[in-house]
Amino acid sequence: MAESDSLPAIAALVFSGDENPDEVLSRFADGLMQNRHRVMGLIQRGHCNGPDTRELFATLLHTGDAVPLFQDLGTCAQGCKLDANQLLRAGAAISEALARDGGDILIVNRFGKLEKEGKGLLFLIEQALGAGIPVLIAVPQASLDEWSAFSGGFDVRLACSERAVSAWWESFSTPAGSLPGRRIA
């Protein structure tokens, strides 16, 4: 795990219903990639609230590929539209890339329903931390109890802002000015 004197290597971007964590994550990831950092993970594109929402995608950060996250359950369906198999396939692709290429950071779009159940993309977080790769994940305010149970308190909670995320990221500077594996532009 990356060493830091100030903040843990896992950060929860805590958001409420009126905040847009996807925009914060997207801008942060874009900035890192422009500076040649190896950014792994996925970011949600679109909103999943509301009964009329029919499509939701995530972008795989290491390839730019769009992955559909909803399954079509029909017009009368009331159940969860999240396609867990599609999410897990995306997770497997990210896992393979992490194992093959490493990375400077893993960004996970949500600590959602599956993660609260101990499933979903939690394996990616464990893989990244085991490899010394910092993790940034969006966590709804309403899910903080479940998040705390998973993280065991070994996380830092960030406001839903680019400034907070950037300050956390900068806390990983070493005397040499970089994390192992972090590319210097």
Secondary structure, 3 states (H helix, E strand, C coil): CCCCCCCCCEEEEEECCCCCHHHHHHHHHHHHHHCCCCEEEEEEECCCCCCCCCCCEEEECCCCCEEECECCCCCCCCCCCECHHHHHHHHHHHHHHHHHHCCCEEEECCCCHHHHCCCCCHHHHHHHHHCCCCEEEEEEHHHHHHHHHHHCCCCEEECCCHHHHHHHHHCCCCCCCCCCCCCCC
